[in-house]
Amino acid sequence: MAYADFVIQRDLSFDVARGEICVVMGPSGCGKSTLLRHLIGLIRPAKGDVLFDGESFWGADDERRQMMVRRFGVLYQSGALWSSMTLSENIGLPLGEFTDLTPAQIAEVAALKLSLVGLGGFEEFYPSEISGGMQKRAGLARAMALDPDILFLDEPSAGLDPVSSRLIDDMILQLRDSLNCTVVAVTHELASIFTIADNSVYLDDETRTMLAQGNPHTLLAESKDPKIRAFLTRGGQEGDRPPVGAPSGRASGAKT
């Protein structure tokens, strides 16, 4: 990944298994969100490719790439809701663009998606009329509008209080299990990492490459890399770290 001659990250090679939650983690400025933009097709890699079910994304023609993108749902860091639209209209926007559903059917689907994230009854509210945590949930509902195979989440709990953050984490786990989708999430929040991740990729800002891939509990227990250990303990001592083996989604069955 590079901007002109400036390399952000190099030699990235990792797999995300179907049905797992994979977290992209690392210090601020290491390129986590930039990697996400490469994965969803907003930026072409300076070198290399992205494969979905073994099929090249950047080697495909425009029509085929659009078909792949239809399988994605994306939650942006800010929520990215249209302020002039109600929550129902925000969720209905991709449905009106990419399906043949009638307005009444679109409203029904939007209400269902909002209920899945605990916002039933808020269909006619505008983004400015709800809290930041509710906006994140509404953004998640819009990401699910087209029943995607893969959810891409950019800092889903950033800026939220601990209770709202945990609610988002629990919701991600529930949605993955109920919808049987794959989740790729960018976050530096340790509580979220240890709660939701089956798998993780650690990006380093100094060497500009990935230092490890695996379940974060396993990395904490087994990694000898001081950068990874410092990150996963917030730079603390051994006694400050989260308990190894604590529940973490499907951690026991994660594929790496």
N, C-alpha and C positions, 0 to 999 in steps of 0.2 A: 504494500500500500504506500503510495507516494503522492505528494503534491509537487509537480514539476520534478526537480532534482532532489527534493527533500524527502527522504524515506521515513515513513511513519513506523511501519513494521515490515519485517521480512521473514521469509522461511516459515510462514504459518502453515501448518498441516494438521488438521484434526477432524475427527468424525463426530457427528451427533446422531445417536441412535433414535429410531422411530419411537415415539411415546415417552421420551425422557425430557427432563428439564436440564438444559445445559446453561450454565452461567459463565459469561465472559467477565473476568475480574482483573483488577490491577490498579495501580496508583493513578491519580488524576493526570490526564495528559498523555497516557500511554497509547491511546488510539482505540478505546473500547467502542465508542459510538461510531467512529469512522469505520471500524470493522463491520458493525451492524449495517451501515449504509452500503457497504460492499455486498453483504449477504442478501439484501433485499433489492439489489439491482439499481441503486441510485448512483453508484460510482463504479466504474470499471477498474479492476485491479491493474496496476502497472505491469504486473507479471503474474501468471497463474490463472486459476479458474475456480468457479464455485460449482459443485455438482449436487443435483437433487435427484435422489434415487439413481445415481450413476450417470445422469444425463447432464451434459455441459450447459450451464446457463448462458455463458458468454459466447459459446460456439453455436448456439441456436439462432434461428432467424427471429426477426422482431415479433412475428405472430406467435411463434412458439414461446418466446420469453414472456409475452403477455399472458399466455395460458398458465405458465408457471407462477407468475406474480398473482394470478387469481387464487392461488392456493395459500397465499400469505395473508396474515392479519398483523397489523403493526400498531403498537401503542408507543407514541412519541413521548419524549421526556416531559414536555409541557402539557400533554393531553391533546393539544392541537385541535380543540373543538372550535367550530365556527360560532363566534359570539352572537351573531344575528339570527341563529337558528335555535330552535328548541332542542332538547335532548333527543326527542323522537325524530326530528328532522335530521339531526346529525347522524344518527344511526341509520336512517333511511337513505341517506345520500348515496352510498355505494350500492344499495339494493336497487335504487332507481336507475343508476348508471349501468349496472351489469346484469340485471335480471328483467324478466317480463312481468313481474308482479304488479298488480293493480295498486293504486294508492292505499286502499283499505287493507290489502294484504301486507303492504310494506309497513303500515302503522302497527299491524298485529305482530309482525316479526320484531319490529323495534321494541314494542312493549315486552315481548318475551325476552329479548336480549337484556333489556334493562332490569327485568326481574331476576335474571340469572346473576347479576352483580349487585343485587340488593337495592335496586332503584325503582322498583315497581311503584307506580303512582306519581313518578316525577317526569313523566313523558313531556308535559307542556312547560317545564321549567327551562329557563335559559342558563347557560354556564355561569353567568355572573350571579345567579341566585342560589348557587350551591357551593359547598366548601371545596377546598383543594382536593381532599380525599375522594369526595363524590365525583369531582371532575375526572380524576384518574380512573375511577370505576366506569364512568360514562365512556371515557376513551377506550377502556377495555371492552365494553359492550360494542362499540363501533368496530373495533378490531375483529370481533367475532361475527360481524354482520353476515358475512358470506360463508360461514362455517368453514374456516380455513383448516388446512392440514397442519400448518406451522404458525405459531404465534411468535412474533418478534417484539420484545419489550425493552424499551430504553429507559433505564432507571425508574422502574414502576413505583418505587416507594420513596423516591428522593423528595425531600422537603416536607414529608409528612411526620406527624407526631408518632410516637411508638405504637399507640393503639391502632391508629389508622394504617400504619405500615404493616403491622401484624395481620390486620384484616385483609390487606391486599395480598400478602403472602399466602394466607389460608385460601383466598379466593383463587389464586393461581393454581394451587394444588388441586382444589375441587374441580376447576374447569378442565385441567389436564386429564383428570380421571374420568369426568363425566362425558367430555367431548372426545376423549382418546386422541388428543392432538399432541404435537411436539412443541416444546417451548424453548426458545433461545432468549435469555435475558441478560442485559448488561446491567451490572450493579457493583457498587463498592461497599454496600451495606452488609456488614458481617452477619447480622441477625438474619437477614434475608438469604444470604449465601448458605448458611448452615441449615436453614429451615426448608428451602425449596429445592436445592441443587442435587440432582443425581450425578451430575458430571460438571466439570468446570475446566476453563482454559485460563491460565494466568499469563497476561501480557506484561512485559517489562519495559519501562520507559528508557532505561539506560542502554541495554543491549539491543533494544528495538526488535525483540522477537519473543516468542512464547517460551516460558521456562518449564511449564508443566501442564499436563492434562490429567484429570481424574476427579473422583469424588473429593470434595473439600475436607471431609472428615479424615479420609485416607491420607490426603496431602499433609494435613496437620500432624497426623500420627507418624508418618514415615518420611516426609521430605527433610533432607538435610540442608536445603538451600536457605540461607539466612533471610533472603528477601521474602520468600514465600512464608516462612515461619513468622517473620515480623508482621507481614500483612495480615495473616490469619489470627494473630494475637494482638493486633493494633499496636505492635511494638512492645507489648508487655512481656511479663515473665511467664514461665511455664505454668504457674498457678492461676494466671489470668485467663487462660485459654478456655474455650467452650469444651464441654465434655465430649471426648471422642466416642462415637457410637450413638450420639443422640439422634432421635428420629429426624429423618431428612427425606421426605417424599418417598421415593422408591430406592433409596440409597443402596439397600442391600442387593437390589437386582440391577443396578446400573451397569450399562455396557460402556467400556472405554476402549 
